[in-house]
Amino acid sequence: MLSKSDIPQLVRHPGRLVAFSDAVFAIAVTLLVLEIQPPEDFGHLLRGLGALWSSYLAYALSFLLIGQVWVNHHVMFDRVRHVDREVLFLNTLLLMVIAFLPFSTSLLAGALRAEQGLRTAVVVYGATLWTAAALFNITWAHLRRAKLLDPSLGPFGVRAIGRRFALALVWIGSGILVGAFVPIAGVAIIAGFLPAYYLPIRGEYGEDKKANDRRG
């Protein structure tokens, strides 16, 4: 009779998780464009197209932000050897938030266009992004604690990626707080998050050589 230690352990590789996540990201960015409705008055089409500036702005911001989440999702899961049930659940929650972002985008565009309810719209939009960032941090902490990461990443890379994820909470949180009082400034802070987070993370490809040399 086999003992418990003799029973092969189930290993879930992250391939299916990443493929499913990529599909949700793709659907989410596609749904964003549905918020942009053509003008009804084709007799003044140019003016009507110009009046849609709020929809263009919200679309571009959300598309790039979802793209940023997708990039950092790959940064995280490219370094995962296998996943457990907790990771599957946390990733499902993350995708649920991403799928909600088209609604938050529509809310933001509508408030900009109507010049009403903008504070609430910015807070809801920012809170959606902040929740996604929080789930990134929770997932990364679990991956570290459960030792599911590729050992070749090394402590330096693990800390560098963790710091980048943690910074998102502060950055987006600042945008929410400012946006509750000065909505346009809050949107600007959240938008400023984009160029910083498209930059590569030093150490994301493995142990930092310069750091190793200094220790040596």
Secondary structure as UniProt FT lines:
FT   HELIX           4..6
FT   HELIX           15..32
FT   HELIX           33..35
FT   HELIX           42..44
FT   HELIX           45..50
FT   TURN            51..52
FT   HELIX           53..77
FT   TURN            78..79
FT   HELIX           85..114
FT   HELIX           118..145
FT   TURN            146..147
FT   HELIX           151..153
FT   HELIX           154..179
FT   TURN            180..181
FT   HELIX           183..198
FT   TURN            202..205
FT   HELIX           209..215
//
